[in-house]
Structures are given as structure tokens and as C-alpha cells.
Amino acid sequence: ASVAAFALTVERLGIVGAVVLVVLVSALASERFRWKAVLPLALIMVALAVGLFTKGLGLPFRLTPF
């Protein structure tokens, strides 16, 4: 579900919003879901995705929908 959510939202929400959505959808699948653990993970994953895909590989992803 999270891969489909990314594919359907990356153009509308930008890579930042899509990655946050992927982390949230994936975390909601766990019985041990905790906001205190998910929010830092989402921030780290956004930083890695932006750094790797847009800066490192030069892919033309929008960062945000604005």
C-alpha cells in the first residue's frame, strides 16, 4: 500500500509529502505504532530521499507542492 501511495502522490505532494505518507502508511501496519518513533523516522527518511534522489542523482522531483 505504501508503494502505491508514493506512486500516486509524488507528483501532487512532492517528494517530501510522498515520503512522509509512505512512512506513515508503513508504520500504521504495525501493532506497535508510536508517534514518537514515527515522526523522527519520517524526518530522517525525507532528508535521505531528498539528498539521494534530488541532490545526489539529480532527479527532477518537486520537493513540495508549493
N, CA and C atoms as a LAMMPS dump frame, in Angstrom:
ITEM: TIMESTEP
0
ITEM: NUMBER OF ATOMS
198
ITEM: BOX BOUNDS ff ff ff
-5.0000000000000000e+02 5.0000000000000000e+02
-5.0000000000000000e+02 5.0000000000000000e+02
-5.0000000000000000e+02 5.0000000000000000e+02
ITEM: ATOMS id mol type element x y z
1 1 1 N 0.817 -1.193 0
2 1 2 C 0 0 0
3 1 3 C 0.86 1.257 0
4 2 1 N 1.982 1.213 0.711
5 2 2 C 2.805 2.419 0.787
6 2 3 C 3.483 2.721 -0.547
7 3 1 N 3.854 1.695 -1.3
8 3 2 C 4.462 1.92 -2.621
9 3 3 C 3.439 2.536 -3.561
10 4 1 N 2.221 2.057 -3.525
11 4 2 C 1.16 2.639 -4.355
12 4 3 C 0.872 4.074 -3.926
13 5 1 N 0.878 4.341 -2.629
14 5 2 C 0.654 5.7 -2.141
15 5 3 C 1.742 6.638 -2.638
16 6 1 N 2.987 6.176 -2.646
17 6 2 C 4.079 7 -3.156
18 6 3 C 3.884 7.287 -4.642
19 7 1 N 3.61 6.26 -5.413
20 7 2 C 3.452 6.432 -6.858
21 7 3 C 2.299 7.369 -7.196
22 8 1 N 1.223 7.302 -6.423
23 8 2 C 0.056 8.131 -6.717
24 8 3 C 0.175 9.564 -6.202
25 9 1 N 1.08 9.821 -5.262
26 9 2 C 1.132 11.15 -4.646
27 9 3 C 2.409 11.932 -4.878
28 10 1 N 3.438 11.329 -5.426
29 10 2 C 4.716 12.029 -5.548
30 10 3 C 4.611 13.257 -6.449
31 11 1 N 3.799 13.21 -7.472
32 11 2 C 3.661 14.382 -8.345
33 11 3 C 2.826 15.481 -7.7
34 12 1 N 1.811 15.11 -6.936
35 12 2 C 0.927 16.103 -6.3
36 12 3 C 1.512 16.681 -5.018
37 13 1 N 2.105 15.839 -4.183
38 13 2 C 2.596 16.28 -2.881
39 13 3 C 4.079 16.622 -2.882
40 14 1 N 4.784 16.247 -3.918
41 14 2 C 6.227 16.402 -3.924
42 14 3 C 6.865 15.249 -3.175
43 15 1 N 8.173 15.171 -3.247
44 15 2 C 8.859 14.035 -2.632
45 15 3 C 8.771 14.078 -1.107
46 16 1 N 8.74 15.269 -0.536
47 16 2 C 8.652 15.385 0.926
48 16 3 C 7.328 14.8 1.425
49 17 1 N 6.229 15.236 0.862
50 17 2 C 4.916 14.74 1.285
51 17 3 C 4.725 13.268 0.999
52 18 1 N 5.222 12.808 -0.147
53 18 2 C 5.068 11.399 -0.506
54 18 3 C 5.865 10.493 0.427
55 19 1 N 7.063 10.903 0.785
56 19 2 C 7.874 10.085 1.694
57 19 3 C 7.251 10.048 3.088
58 20 1 N 6.752 11.171 3.562
59 20 2 C 6.073 11.183 4.864
60 20 3 C 4.859 10.254 4.826
61 21 1 N 4.106 10.303 3.758
62 21 2 C 2.939 9.422 3.624
63 21 3 C 3.349 7.952 3.607
64 22 1 N 4.421 7.616 2.916
65 22 2 C 4.91 6.239 2.874
66 22 3 C 5.289 5.758 4.271
67 23 1 N 5.986 6.584 5.016
68 23 2 C 6.395 6.197 6.365
69 23 3 C 5.17 6.009 7.254
70 24 1 N 4.207 6.908 7.158
71 24 2 C 3 6.784 7.983
72 24 3 C 2.185 5.545 7.631
73 25 1 N 1.996 5.285 6.346
74 25 2 C 1.228 4.099 5.933
75 25 3 C 1.941 2.831 6.387
76 26 1 N 3.256 2.796 6.228
77 26 2 C 4.016 1.62 6.658
78 26 3 C 3.952 1.437 8.173
79 27 1 N 4.052 2.526 8.914
80 27 2 C 4.023 2.435 10.374
81 27 3 C 2.649 2.033 10.891
82 28 1 N 1.606 2.461 10.209
83 28 2 C 0.254 2.098 10.646
84 28 3 C -0.012 0.597 10.52
85 29 1 N 0.792 -0.097 9.742
86 29 2 C 0.63 -1.543 9.604
87 29 3 C 1.118 -2.3 10.837
88 30 1 N 1.866 -1.627 11.684
89 30 2 C 2.41 -2.273 12.866
90 30 3 C 1.462 -2.132 14.055
91 31 1 N 1.455 -3.14 14.89
92 31 2 C 0.668 -3.069 16.123
93 31 3 C 1.337 -2.17 17.15
94 32 1 N 2.636 -1.935 16.984
95 32 2 C 3.403 -1.124 17.933
96 32 3 C 3.6 0.304 17.431
97 33 1 N 2.631 0.84 16.742
98 33 2 C 2.705 2.193 16.187
99 33 3 C 2.833 3.213 17.299
100 34 1 N 3.854 4.07 17.225
101 34 2 C 4.072 5.145 18.191
102 34 3 C 4.489 6.403 17.441
103 35 1 N 3.766 7.496 17.691
104 35 2 C 4.086 8.765 17.027
105 35 3 C 5.495 9.226 17.342
106 36 1 N 5.954 8.992 18.563
107 36 2 C 7.282 9.441 18.967
108 36 3 C 8.394 8.752 18.178
109 37 1 N 8.134 7.589 17.679
110 37 2 C 9.114 6.874 16.87
111 37 3 C 8.945 7.172 15.383
112 38 1 N 7.713 7.398 14.955
113 38 2 C 7.433 7.575 13.53
114 38 3 C 7.862 8.955 13.026
115 39 1 N 7.64 9.988 13.796
116 39 2 C 7.975 11.338 13.331
117 39 3 C 9.473 11.539 13.077
118 40 1 N 10.357 11.138 13.986
119 40 2 C 11.786 11.258 13.663
120 40 3 C 12.192 10.4 12.465
121 41 1 N 11.606 9.217 12.371
122 41 2 C 11.898 8.352 11.23
123 41 3 C 11.472 9.013 9.921
124 42 1 N 10.308 9.647 9.928
125 42 2 C 9.83 10.334 8.725
126 42 3 C 10.774 11.471 8.334
127 43 1 N 11.25 12.226 9.31
128 43 2 C 12.192 13.319 9.022
129 43 3 C 13.507 12.796 8.468
130 44 1 N 14.001 11.719 9.021
131 44 2 C 15.247 11.125 8.53
132 44 3 C 15.063 10.597 7.11
133 45 1 N 13.941 9.936 6.854
134 45 2 C 13.687 9.39 5.519
135 45 3 C 13.524 10.494 4.483
136 46 1 N 12.896 11.612 4.864
137 46 2 C 12.767 12.746 3.948
138 46 3 C 14.141 13.301 3.611
139 47 1 N 14.975 13.481 4.621
140 47 2 C 16.32 14.002 4.385
141 47 3 C 17.123 13.079 3.476
142 48 1 N 17.03 11.777 3.706
143 48 2 C 17.739 10.819 2.861
144 48 3 C 17.203 10.812 1.429
145 49 1 N 15.896 10.849 1.278
146 49 2 C 15.301 10.832 -0.061
147 49 3 C 15.662 12.083 -0.844
148 50 1 N 15.563 13.233 -0.208
149 50 2 C 15.905 14.484 -0.886
150 50 3 C 17.39 14.488 -1.232
151 51 1 N 18.218 14.11 -0.284
152 51 2 C 19.649 14.097 -0.537
153 51 3 C 20.052 13.125 -1.625
154 52 1 N 19.493 11.938 -1.589
155 52 2 C 19.872 10.907 -2.549
156 52 3 C 19.284 11.155 -3.931
157 53 1 N 17.972 11.352 -3.993
158 53 2 C 17.322 11.417 -5.292
159 53 3 C 17.452 12.768 -5.991
160 54 1 N 17.246 13.856 -5.272
161 54 2 C 17.279 15.155 -5.946
162 54 3 C 18.678 15.742 -6.01
163 55 1 N 19.435 15.636 -4.94
164 55 2 C 20.782 16.213 -4.926
165 55 3 C 21.816 15.24 -5.51
166 56 1 N 21.803 14.013 -5.037
167 56 2 C 22.805 13.041 -5.47
168 56 3 C 22.642 12.563 -6.902
169 57 1 N 21.432 12.145 -7.255
170 57 2 C 21.182 11.624 -8.596
171 57 3 C 20.662 12.672 -9.569
172 58 1 N 20.257 13.813 -9.056
173 58 2 C 19.779 14.892 -9.924
174 58 3 C 18.416 14.624 -10.554
175 59 1 N 17.597 13.791 -9.924
176 59 2 C 16.266 13.516 -10.463
177 59 3 C 15.354 14.725 -10.255
178 60 1 N 14.501 15.005 -11.219
179 60 2 C 13.692 16.234 -11.168
180 60 3 C 12.415 16.115 -10.337
181 61 1 N 12.521 15.701 -9.092
182 61 2 C 11.362 15.647 -8.203
183 61 3 C 11.11 17.033 -7.63
184 62 1 N 9.829 17.406 -7.55
185 62 2 C 9.483 18.611 -6.793
186 62 3 C 9.611 18.27 -5.316
187 63 1 N 10.098 19.204 -4.533
188 63 2 C 10.237 18.943 -3.104
189 63 3 C 8.905 19.051 -2.386
190 64 1 N 8.135 20.086 -2.685
191 64 2 C 6.831 20.313 -2.055
192 64 3 C 5.821 20.683 -3.129
193 65 1 N 4.544 20.65 -2.81
194 65 2 C 3.547 21.032 -3.817
195 65 3 C 3.459 22.531 -4.062
196 66 1 N 4.187 23.328 -3.317
197 66 2 C 4.1 24.787 -3.442
198 66 3 C 5.097 25.324 -4.413
